[in-house]
């Protein structure tokens, strides 16, 4: 490392790497500093057990923006995506299972086994969801306006969103405004009668640890999860060949091709301010070394950025209050299993049914009861499980004939009322395996190794405040021009030269790359 750079990016998560690549491509001298020895943050792939490679964070890159792939020529750096034939497999307590396929007509035929009326409505439902998601998709690449300082320049890009909304027609426009704040339960109840179908789709509304399906605004999250390519009504989904970490590796290679330096295993202790505390002048590493830069770009979450790296003492009271009021309250854990073979799921007649997501969510009431435990500081006794077996599509992730299984668990609250996570880790793993074994009875005998990642691990090992995988909850009050807080949604901060580029900024969590790309655009605009 040298002593001075144009921009220092704190954190080599995928958003930090996206920002670094765009800045370096524009000719800036860029340094990326990552405290972990592995790149990618929550978009990393690691060989936890010999021969078994796991996506320790996100397993899915279905929301990743195609424009970034094109702009940075990521295919030239080895990036390729994989898609299974199934969107979601939802086993039921009675031994049956609902499979939604990527092909909508095939899904409708499957739904008909549960409800002929729902199968008939499904094409219209997909069309409605597609129209609503298309409007929201337009917002991903935009910088939210500062409502306290309106100007034509900041509002102009949003005119395109308004025009797209108008083109929907008055009825569709009102429908979007009506459904965004709705509980996903109410939204799905308006369309369907099958509990199996509503349970499988309802998982999208509570993704990332939002309250149960009766909570306001969960329909917004349902639509947010479909802002990538259509996937038969389920979340936009695709895997990365070689694991999600291969996406981060391709981003790193693109950044390095344009001259960026990337230093894993290098922790930033403080963001340095100038003597007047009005702007940044660089960073101080954990080893005491100081490095100068015109811009510091943090991919850490907002609370960690402001309260730890900058320091609460440097914040104005209003900003400090806003940052401390950001709701995190992580609610997800992860269980990674190394398997000696493919488990047999009840209701599955072919491995192709397991190539998408596998969800344990038999009905909306199941989701609500799981949330009831969590809101009182308890791990869900009957957890909602979102399972992927990426080795079915990518044999490089496991030894021949064996598999890796990753299970996202809801709800596992960061704040436990009667215990602590170091004591609950093993019990959580056993509970998840027992729950999944209800639908795959031979799973326990297939397990060779097990890793449990608790919300406390997300915080300690990955730097996620309160273990929230999205850098803060994504309710209506913490999205768009309110993300991360009112007046702070333009990637800039009150400190000149300090920017946010992580999931705590608009548009939010998931492996989209949009916060990193948008932040880089604003930095380059300010630099000019």
Buried (B, 14 or more C-beta within 10 A) or exposed (E): EEEEBBBBBBBBBBBBBBBBBBBBBBEBBBBBBBBBEBBBBBBBBBEBBEEBBBBBBBBBBBBBBEEBBEBBBBEEBBBEBBBBBBBBBBBBEEEEBBBBBBEBEBBBEBBBBBBEEBBEBBEEBBEBBEBBBBBBBBBBBBBBBBEEEEEEEBEEBBEEBEEBBEEBEEEBBEBBEEBBEBBBBBBBEEBBEBBBBBBBBBBBBBBBBBBBBBBBBBBBBBBBBBBBBBBBBBBBBBBBBBBBBBBBBBBBBBBBBBEBBBEBEBEBBBBBBEEEBEBBBBBBBEEEEEBBBBBBBBBBBBBBBBBBBBEEEBBEEEBBEBBEEBEBBBBBBBBBBBBEEBBEBBBBEEBBBBBBBBBBBBBBBBBBBBBBBBEEEBBBEBBBBBBBBBBBBBEEBBBEEBBBBBBBBBBBBBBBEEEEBEEBBEEBBBBBBEBBBEBBEEBEEBBBBBBBBBBBBBBEEBBBBBBBBBBBBBBBBBBBBBBBBEBBBBBBBBBBBBBBBBBBBBBBBBBBBBBBBBBBBBBBEBBE
